[in-house]
C-alpha cells in the first residue's frame, strides 16, 4: 500500500476526533511528518490498527489523545512492541511446531510494507489467513477481502460504477455525539413533538380555537393533543391511560383519560379531498403515541379526568406519488439478519442468500443487520477464535466481493446496521451508517463495479425514483406488545386488520419508532437516544415502500406468494416484513421486489416472500 493511501486512511480515522486545536496538531504530526506512515510500515499495521492502539495508549496513560508529539514517540513504540510480544507469545503457546522438525517459520509480506511472521500481527491478510484451530468455524481457506491487488482496487484509476441505491441527503445528521444527553434536551424534543402535531391537527380540522389544556374546566367541548402515557409499570390498559399535554398547552401535567359510553371516531382523514372518507372503527393507543381528542374536563371519585367524546385520527402524510416517468423497472432483494444459526458460525443462511441472488439476478441487494448479532450464544460466551471484524470480512464481505466482481458486475448493494450489531461503530438508535471495519467501508472496487451504499438506521433511500424507508428495529413487535385498541361505540364487533393498524401507526405518528418509553425488557434492542429522536421522523411525504423486519409473521403486498402472507397497503404505501435470513436455526426468508415502471400506484410494486 502506497504512502499516499496510508496517509488518506489516517486522515479519515484521526479526522473524526477533530474538535480541538490540539487534535489538529496531532493530525498534522501523524500525516505531514509521516510518523503514522512510519509506524504502519515498521510494524506492518493498518491505519485502523494504529488508530486504536493510539487510543488505548493515551487512555491507559490518562493523557490527551490530541498530543502526538515527538516526546511521546518512544513510549508509544514501546507500547506497540509489548503488544506484539504478547500476541506472539499467545500464538506460539498454542501452535508451537514439534521440536526437531526443522520447519522454518513461514513469512508473508504485509500489505503495509514489512515482512512478518505469518499470523504474528493483526494485519488484514494475516488475520484472515490465520489458522482456525477450533471446530466452531469451518476449515475452508479464507480469502482476504482487503487490500486487493492493484488491478482490483485501491490505486485504480477512473470513476467507480454507479450504485442505483441512493441514500437520503440527511444521512450525515446521523453522525452525532451520544451519551451527552441532558434532561432539558430530552424534554424539549419530546415537548416539541406534541406542539408539532398540535399544529397539524389544528390546520387539518380547521379549528378556530387553540389546542386546549385538558386540565382546565370549560363550558364547551375542546380539542386536546398530547402524548399517551401509562399510569402503571405493566402493560398499558384502557384504565391506565394518561394524556400528557405540552408545556405550552397544559404545563405538561398528565391527566387520566376516560372514554364516554357513546364515544365516536371522526371520519378517517383522506389525502384526496375529493374522496369519500370512510369512518374508522377506533384507534390504537400505546405509550408515546401522539393522540387528539375532543371532550371536556370531568370529576369522579378518583379525582379529575378528561372525558373523551370523540377520537380524532391524526392527519395523514402526503401520499407517495408514483408515475410512469419516475423511473424504470427493476428487481431488488431484501434480506434481514441474523445470517447464521445459533449453533455455529458457518453462515449457511448467508450462503443461501447468495444462491438466491445468483438465481434471481436482481439489480439491487439490500442487506439489513444484524450481521454479527451480539445476542449470538457463541459471541455472548466469548467462544470465538477470530476478531469480530475478521469474521465479518471472511464470511460476509469476501463472498459478496467475489459475487460482484466475478459473477454480477451490475449488482448494487446497500447495508443497514442494527443496534445489536458487533460490526458497527455506534450502537445507539438512531444509528449512523457504516457496517464492518473502516478498511471495508473505504474499499474502492474496480471501475466497473459500484461501491457499496451504507444506510443509516432508520434510513431512507431511492432506487430509480421509487422511495424506500427501512429500520432494523422490530418496531411492529414493540407496538403490538404495548398497543391497546379503543373501538368507537357500536363498532366493538367490527373486523379489524391488526397488522395493518400496526403499520398505520408508523405513518400516523410520522416516525419509524413512535414508542416511548421503550419497554424495559426490550430496551437493549433499541438503545434509544431521545435527544436525537427527530431523526426517526418521516418527513413531508410517505415512502412508496417501508421495510420493517419483525419476528411477527412475514407479510408483503403481492399477487402471488411462495408462502402464506398478507397484503399490507396503507395509504398507498407498501409495507414489507421480510422476516429473517435465519429462522429456527435454518435458512429463512428473502423478499423479492419487482417494480414495473409501466404501471401506476402501488400496483406497480409486486413482492414475493421466498423461502431460502
C-alpha positions, 0 to 999 in steps of 0.5 A, a space after each residue: 500500500 502506497 504512502 499516499 493511501 496510508 496517509 488518506 486512511 489516517 486522515 479519515 480515522 484521526 479526522 473524526 476526533 477533530 474538535 480541538 486545536 490540539 487534535 489538529 496538531 496531532 493530525 498534522 504530526 501523524 500525516 505531514 511528518 509521516 510518523 503514522 506512515 512510519 509506524 504502519 510500515 515498521 510494524 506492518 499495521 493498518 491505519 485502523 490498527 494504529 488508530 486504536 492502539 493510539 487510543 488505548 495508549 493515551 487512555 491507559 496513560 490518562 493523557 490527551 489523545 490530541 498530543 502526538 508529539 515527538 516526546 511521546 514517540 518512544 513510549 508509544 513504540 514501546 507500547 506497540 512492541 509489548 503488544 506484539 510480544 504478547 500476541 506472539 507469545 499467545 500464538 506460539 503457546 498454542 501452535 508451537 511446531 514439534 521440536 526437531 522438525 526443522 520447519 522454518 517459520 513461514 513469512 508473508 509480506 504485509 500489505 503495509 510494507 514489512 515482512 512478518 511472521 505469518 499470523 504474528 500481527 493483526 494485519 488484514 491478510 494475516 488475520 484472515 489467513 490465520 489458522 482456525 484451530 477450533 471446530 466452531 468455524 469451518 476449515 475452508 481457506 479464507 480469502 482476504 477481502 482487503 487490500 486487493 491487488 492493484 488491478 482490483 482496487 485501491 490505486 485504480 484509476 477512473 470513476 467507480 460504477 454507479 450504485 442505483 441505491 441512493 441514500 437520503 441527503 440527511 444521512 450525515 445528521 446521523 453522525 452525532 455525539 451520544 451519551 451527552 444527553 441532558 434532561 432539558 434536551 430530552 424534554 424539549 424534543 419530546 415537548 416539541 413533538 406534541 406542539 408539532 402535531 398540535 399544529 397539524 391537527 389544528 390546520 387539518 380540522 380547521 379549528 378556530 380555537 387553540 389546542 386546549 389544556 385538558 386540565 382546565 374546566 370549560 363550558 364547551 367541548 375542546 380539542 386536546 393533543 398530547 402524548 399517551 402515557 401509562 399510569 402503571 409499570 405493566 402493560 398499558 390498559 384502557 384504565 391506565 391511560 394518561 394524556 400528557 399535554 405540552 408545556 405550552 398547552 397544559 404545563 405538561 401535567 398528565 391527566 387520566 383519560 376516560 372514554 364516554 359510553 357513546 364515544 365516536 371516531 371522526 371520519 378517517 382523514 383522506 389525502 384526496 379531498 375529493 374522496 369519500 372518507 370512510 369512518 374508522 372503527 377506533 384507534 390504537 393507543 400505546 405509550 408515546 403515541 401522539 393522540 387528539 381528542 375532543 371532550 371536556 374536563 370531568 370529576 369522579 371519585 378518583 379525582 379529575 379526568 378528561 372525558 373523551 367524546 370523540 377520537 380524532 385520527 391524526 392527519 395523514 402524510 402526503 401520499 407517495 406519488 408514483 408515475 410512469 416517468 419516475 423511473 424504470 423497472 427493476 428487481 431488488 432483494 431484501 434480506 434481514 439478519 441474523 445470517 447464521 444459526 445459533 449453533 455455529 458460525 458457518 453462515 449457511 443462511 448467508 450462503 443461501 442468500 447468495 444462491 438466491 441472488 445468483 438465481 434471481 439476478 436482481 439489480 439491487 441487494 439490500 442487506 439489513 443487520 444484524 450481521 454479527 448479532 451480539 445476542 449470538 450464544 457463541 459471541 455472548 460466551 466469548 467462544 470465538 477464535 477470530 476478531 469480530 471484524 475478521 469474521 465479518 470480512 471472511 464470511 460476509 464481505 469476501 463472498 459478496 466481493 467475489 459475487 460482484 466482481 466475478 459473477 454480477 458486475 451490475 449488482 448494487 448493494 446497500 447495508 443497514 446496521 442494527 443496534 445489536 450489531 458487533 460490526 458497527 461503530 455506534 450502537 445507539 438508535 438512531 444509528 449512523 451508517 457504516 457496517 464492518 471495519 473502516 478498511 471495508 467501508 473505504 474499499 474502492 472496487 474496480 471501475 466497473 463495479 459500484 461501491 457499496 451504499 451504507 444506510 443509516 438506521 432508520 434510513 431512507 433511500 431511492 432506487 430509480 425514483 421509487 422511495 424506500 424507508 427501512 429500520 432494523 428495529 422490530 418496531 411492529 413487535 414493540 407496538 403490538 406488545 404495548 398497543 391497546 385498541 379503543 373501538 368507537 361505540 357500536 363498532 366493538 364487533 367490527 373486523 379489524 386488520 391488526 397488522 395493518 393498524 400496526 403499520 398505520 401507526 408508523 405513518 400516523 405518528 410520522 416516525 419509524 419508532 413512535 414508542 416511548 418509553 421503550 419497554 424495559 425488557 426490550 430496551 437493549 434492542 433499541 438503545 434509544 437516544 431521545 435527544 436525537 429522536 427527530 431523526 426517526 421522523 418521516 418527513 413531508 411525504 410517505 415512502 412508496 415502500 417501508 421495510 420493517 423486519 419483525 419476528 411477527 409473521 412475514 407479510 408483503 403486498 403481492 399477487 402471488 406468494 411462495 408462502 402464506 402472507 398478507 397484503 399490507 397497503 396503507 395509504 398507498 404505501 407498501 409495507 414489507 416484513 421480510 422476516 429473517 435470513 435465519 429462522 429456527 436455526 435454518 435458512 429463512 426468508 428473502 423478499 423479492 421486489 419487482 417494480 414495473 415502471 409501466 404501471 401506476 400506484 402501488 400496483 406497480 410494486 409486486 413482492 414475493 416472500 421466498 423461502 431460502 
